[in-house]
Amino acid sequence: GRLVRKTLSFSKKLSNHIGAIWYFVHHYNASLRS
Protein backbone atom coordinates (compact mmCIF):
# COMPACT_ATOMS: atom_id res chain seq x y z
CA GLY A 1 0.00 0.00 0.00
CA ARG A 2 2.92 2.34 0.59
CA LEU A 3 3.97 2.31 -3.06
CA VAL A 4 0.46 3.10 -4.24
CA ARG A 5 0.23 6.07 -1.89
CA LYS A 6 3.60 7.31 -3.12
CA THR A 7 2.46 7.03 -6.74
CA LEU A 8 -0.80 8.82 -6.02
CA SER A 9 0.91 11.75 -4.32
CA PHE A 10 3.43 11.89 -7.17
CA SER A 11 0.74 12.00 -9.85
CA LYS A 12 -1.08 14.65 -7.84
CA LYS A 13 2.08 16.76 -7.74
CA LEU A 14 2.60 16.16 -11.44
CA SER A 15 -0.93 17.24 -12.38
CA ASN A 16 -0.54 20.35 -10.21
CA HIS A 17 2.70 21.10 -12.04
CA ILE A 18 1.10 20.58 -15.45
CA GLY A 19 -1.80 22.78 -14.40
CA ALA A 20 0.60 25.54 -13.39
CA ILE A 21 2.46 25.30 -16.69
CA TRP A 22 -0.82 25.33 -18.68
CA TYR A 23 -2.01 28.32 -16.67
CA PHE A 24 1.23 30.18 -17.37
CA VAL A 25 1.20 29.36 -21.09
CA HIS A 26 -2.46 30.34 -21.38
CA HIS A 27 -1.85 33.74 -19.80
CA TYR A 28 1.33 34.24 -21.79
CA ASN A 29 -0.56 33.63 -25.04
CA ALA A 30 -3.34 35.96 -23.91
CA SER A 31 -0.84 38.73 -23.20
CA LEU A 32 0.75 38.20 -26.61
CA ARG A 33 -2.61 38.54 -28.35
CA SER A 34 -3.62 41.82 -26.73
PDB file of N, CA, C and O in Angstrom, chain B, residues numbered from 101:
ATOM      1  N   GLY B 101       0.809  -1.210   0.000  1.00  0.00           N
ATOM      2  CA  GLY B 101       0.000   0.000   0.000  1.00  0.00           C
ATOM      3  C   GLY B 101       0.846   1.265   0.000  1.00  0.00           C
ATOM      4  O   GLY B 101       0.398   2.323  -0.442  1.00  0.00           O
ATOM      5  N   ARG B 102       2.072   1.147   0.500  1.00  0.00           N
ATOM      6  CA  ARG B 102       2.917   2.340   0.587  1.00  0.00           C
ATOM      7  C   ARG B 102       3.286   2.854  -0.799  1.00  0.00           C
ATOM      8  O   ARG B 102       3.317   4.061  -1.039  1.00  0.00           O
ATOM      9  N   LEU B 103       3.567   1.920  -1.709  1.00  0.00           N
ATOM     10  CA  LEU B 103       3.973   2.306  -3.064  1.00  0.00           C
ATOM     11  C   LEU B 103       2.829   3.017  -3.785  1.00  0.00           C
ATOM     12  O   LEU B 103       3.038   4.003  -4.491  1.00  0.00           O
ATOM     13  N   VAL B 104       1.619   2.498  -3.592  1.00  0.00           N
ATOM     14  CA  VAL B 104       0.456   3.102  -4.242  1.00  0.00           C
ATOM     15  C   VAL B 104       0.270   4.537  -3.767  1.00  0.00           C
ATOM     16  O   VAL B 104       0.007   5.444  -4.557  1.00  0.00           O
ATOM     17  N   ARG B 105       0.413   4.724  -2.442  1.00  0.00           N
ATOM     18  CA  ARG B 105       0.232   6.066  -1.892  1.00  0.00           C
ATOM     19  C   ARG B 105       1.301   7.004  -2.445  1.00  0.00           C
ATOM     20  O   ARG B 105       1.023   8.165  -2.746  1.00  0.00           O
ATOM     21  N   LYS B 106       2.508   6.500  -2.575  1.00  0.00           N
ATOM     22  CA  LYS B 106       3.595   7.314  -3.122  1.00  0.00           C
ATOM     23  C   LYS B 106       3.280   7.722  -4.557  1.00  0.00           C
ATOM     24  O   LYS B 106       3.481   8.872  -4.946  1.00  0.00           O
ATOM     25  N   THR B 107       2.784   6.765  -5.338  1.00  0.00           N
ATOM     26  CA  THR B 107       2.465   7.027  -6.738  1.00  0.00           C
ATOM     27  C   THR B 107       1.336   8.033  -6.859  1.00  0.00           C
ATOM     28  O   THR B 107       1.363   8.910  -7.722  1.00  0.00           O
ATOM     29  N   LEU B 108       0.335   7.901  -5.981  1.00  0.00           N
ATOM     30  CA  LEU B 108      -0.803   8.821  -6.023  1.00  0.00           C
ATOM     31  C   LEU B 108      -0.362  10.242  -5.718  1.00  0.00           C
ATOM     32  O   LEU B 108      -0.762  11.180  -6.407  1.00  0.00           O
ATOM     33  N   SER B 109       0.463  10.405  -4.688  1.00  0.00           N
ATOM     34  CA  SER B 109       0.913  11.750  -4.325  1.00  0.00           C
ATOM     35  C   SER B 109       1.807  12.313  -5.425  1.00  0.00           C
ATOM     36  O   SER B 109       1.816  13.519  -5.668  1.00  0.00           O
ATOM     37  N   PHE B 110       2.560  11.431  -6.090  1.00  0.00           N
ATOM     38  CA  PHE B 110       3.428  11.888  -7.171  1.00  0.00           C
ATOM     39  C   PHE B 110       2.601  12.378  -8.352  1.00  0.00           C
ATOM     40  O   PHE B 110       2.884  13.430  -8.925  1.00  0.00           O
ATOM     41  N   SER B 111       1.570  11.604  -8.715  1.00  0.00           N
ATOM     42  CA  SER B 111       0.738  12.003  -9.855  1.00  0.00           C
ATOM     43  C   SER B 111      -0.037  13.266  -9.529  1.00  0.00           C
ATOM     44  O   SER B 111      -0.332  14.071 -10.413  1.00  0.00           O
ATOM     45  N   LYS B 112      -0.368  13.436  -8.243  1.00  0.00           N
ATOM     46  CA  LYS B 112      -1.083  14.651  -7.845  1.00  0.00           C
ATOM     47  C   LYS B 112      -0.159  15.850  -7.997  1.00  0.00           C
ATOM     48  O   LYS B 112      -0.571  16.905  -8.480  1.00  0.00           O
ATOM     49  N   LYS B 113       1.093  15.683  -7.581  1.00  0.00           N
ATOM     50  CA  LYS B 113       2.080  16.760  -7.735  1.00  0.00           C
ATOM     51  C   LYS B 113       2.288  17.061  -9.210  1.00  0.00           C
ATOM     52  O   LYS B 113       2.396  18.220  -9.609  1.00  0.00           O
ATOM     53  N   LEU B 114       2.343  16.005 -10.016  1.00  0.00           N
ATOM     54  CA  LEU B 114       2.599  16.165 -11.442  1.00  0.00           C
ATOM     55  C   LEU B 114       1.458  16.919 -12.110  1.00  0.00           C
ATOM     56  O   LEU B 114       1.691  17.811 -12.926  1.00  0.00           O
ATOM     57  N   SER B 115       0.219  16.563 -11.763  1.00  0.00           N
ATOM     58  CA  SER B 115      -0.927  17.240 -12.376  1.00  0.00           C
ATOM     59  C   SER B 115      -0.994  18.694 -11.933  1.00  0.00           C
ATOM     60  O   SER B 115      -1.403  19.564 -12.702  1.00  0.00           O
ATOM     61  N   ASN B 116      -0.589  18.960 -10.685  1.00  0.00           N
ATOM     62  CA  ASN B 116      -0.542  20.347 -10.210  1.00  0.00           C
ATOM     63  C   ASN B 116       0.489  21.123 -11.017  1.00  0.00           C
ATOM     64  O   ASN B 116       0.267  22.277 -11.381  1.00  0.00           O
ATOM     65  N   HIS B 117       1.621  20.476 -11.293  1.00  0.00           N
ATOM     66  CA  HIS B 117       2.696  21.102 -12.041  1.00  0.00           C
ATOM     67  C   HIS B 117       2.245  21.390 -13.470  1.00  0.00           C
ATOM     68  O   HIS B 117       2.486  22.475 -13.999  1.00  0.00           O
ATOM     69  N   ILE B 118       1.592  20.416 -14.083  1.00  0.00           N
ATOM     70  CA  ILE B 118       1.097  20.582 -15.450  1.00  0.00           C
ATOM     71  C   ILE B 118       0.055  21.694 -15.491  1.00  0.00           C
ATOM     72  O   ILE B 118       0.015  22.487 -16.431  1.00  0.00           O
ATOM     73  N   GLY B 119      -0.784  21.743 -14.467  1.00  0.00           N
ATOM     74  CA  GLY B 119      -1.799  22.785 -14.398  1.00  0.00           C
ATOM     75  C   GLY B 119      -1.166  24.158 -14.316  1.00  0.00           C
ATOM     76  O   GLY B 119      -1.641  25.108 -14.939  1.00  0.00           O
ATOM     77  N   ALA B 120      -0.085  24.263 -13.539  1.00  0.00           N
ATOM     78  CA  ALA B 120       0.600  25.541 -13.388  1.00  0.00           C
ATOM     79  C   ALA B 120       1.237  25.959 -14.708  1.00  0.00           C
ATOM     80  O   ALA B 120       1.184  27.129 -15.087  1.00  0.00           O
ATOM     81  N   ILE B 121       1.835  25.005 -15.401  1.00  0.00           N
ATOM     82  CA  ILE B 121       2.462  25.301 -16.693  1.00  0.00           C
ATOM     83  C   ILE B 121       1.406  25.731 -17.705  1.00  0.00           C
ATOM     84  O   ILE B 121       1.607  26.693 -18.445  1.00  0.00           O
ATOM     85  N   TRP B 122       0.256  25.002 -17.738  1.00  0.00           N
ATOM     86  CA  TRP B 122      -0.815  25.328 -18.679  1.00  0.00           C
ATOM     87  C   TRP B 122      -1.348  26.725 -18.390  1.00  0.00           C
ATOM     88  O   TRP B 122      -1.611  27.510 -19.301  1.00  0.00           O
ATOM     89  N   TYR B 123      -1.500  27.015 -17.097  1.00  0.00           N
ATOM     90  CA  TYR B 123      -2.005  28.319 -16.674  1.00  0.00           C
ATOM     91  C   TYR B 123      -1.062  29.420 -17.148  1.00  0.00           C
ATOM     92  O   TYR B 123      -1.503  30.448 -17.662  1.00  0.00           O
ATOM     93  N   PHE B 124       0.235  29.197 -16.973  1.00  0.00           N
ATOM     94  CA  PHE B 124       1.231  30.182 -17.370  1.00  0.00           C
ATOM     95  C   PHE B 124       1.224  30.390 -18.883  1.00  0.00           C
ATOM     96  O   PHE B 124       1.246  31.523 -19.362  1.00  0.00           O
ATOM     97  N   VAL B 125       1.193  29.285 -19.629  1.00  0.00           N
ATOM     98  CA  VAL B 125       1.196  29.361 -21.089  1.00  0.00           C
ATOM     99  C   VAL B 125      -0.054  30.068 -21.588  1.00  0.00           C
ATOM    100  O   VAL B 125       0.006  30.888 -22.504  1.00  0.00           O
ATOM    101  N   HIS B 126      -1.191  29.741 -20.974  1.00  0.00           N
ATOM    102  CA  HIS B 126      -2.455  30.344 -21.379  1.00  0.00           C
ATOM    103  C   HIS B 126      -2.410  31.860 -21.204  1.00  0.00           C
ATOM    104  O   HIS B 126      -2.820  32.605 -22.094  1.00  0.00           O
ATOM    105  N   HIS B 127      -1.914  32.307 -20.066  1.00  0.00           N
ATOM    106  CA  HIS B 127      -1.847  33.739 -19.799  1.00  0.00           C
ATOM    107  C   HIS B 127      -0.785  34.417 -20.659  1.00  0.00           C
ATOM    108  O   HIS B 127      -0.936  35.572 -21.056  1.00  0.00           O
ATOM    109  N   TYR B 128       0.282  33.688 -20.940  1.00  0.00           N
ATOM    110  CA  TYR B 128       1.332  34.242 -21.790  1.00  0.00           C
ATOM    111  C   TYR B 128       0.789  34.476 -23.199  1.00  0.00           C
ATOM    112  O   TYR B 128       1.039  35.516 -23.807  1.00  0.00           O
ATOM    113  N   ASN B 129       0.041  33.494 -23.711  1.00  0.00           N
ATOM    114  CA  ASN B 129      -0.559  33.631 -25.038  1.00  0.00           C
ATOM    115  C   ASN B 129      -1.572  34.763 -25.057  1.00  0.00           C
ATOM    116  O   ASN B 129      -1.666  35.495 -26.042  1.00  0.00           O
ATOM    117  N   ALA B 130      -2.323  34.910 -23.991  1.00  0.00           N
ATOM    118  CA  ALA B 130      -3.335  35.964 -23.915  1.00  0.00           C
ATOM    119  C   ALA B 130      -2.663  37.335 -23.932  1.00  0.00           C
ATOM    120  O   ALA B 130      -3.163  38.272 -24.554  1.00  0.00           O
ATOM    121  N   SER B 131      -1.527  37.444 -23.246  1.00  0.00           N
ATOM    122  CA  SER B 131      -0.835  38.731 -23.200  1.00  0.00           C
ATOM    123  C   SER B 131      -0.187  39.031 -24.552  1.00  0.00           C
ATOM    124  O   SER B 131      -0.023  40.194 -24.921  1.00  0.00           O
ATOM    125  N   LEU B 132       0.177  37.992 -25.281  1.00  0.00           N
ATOM    126  CA  LEU B 132       0.748  38.205 -26.611  1.00  0.00           C
ATOM    127  C   LEU B 132      -0.316  38.717 -27.570  1.00  0.00           C
ATOM    128  O   LEU B 132      -0.044  39.571 -28.414  1.00  0.00           O
ATOM    129  N   ARG B 133      -1.535  38.189 -27.435  1.00  0.00           N
ATOM    130  CA  ARG B 133      -2.612  38.539 -28.346  1.00  0.00           C
ATOM    131  C   ARG B 133      -3.050  39.987 -28.184  1.00  0.00           C
ATOM    132  O   ARG B 133      -3.349  40.659 -29.171  1.00  0.00           O
ATOM    133  N   SER B 134      -3.088  40.464 -26.963  1.00  0.00           N
ATOM    134  CA  SER B 134      -3.617  41.818 -26.732  1.00  0.00           C
ATOM    135  C   SER B 134      -2.643  42.897 -27.192  1.00  0.00           C
ATOM    136  O   SER B 134      -2.935  44.086 -27.069  1.00  0.00           O
TER     137      SER B 134
END
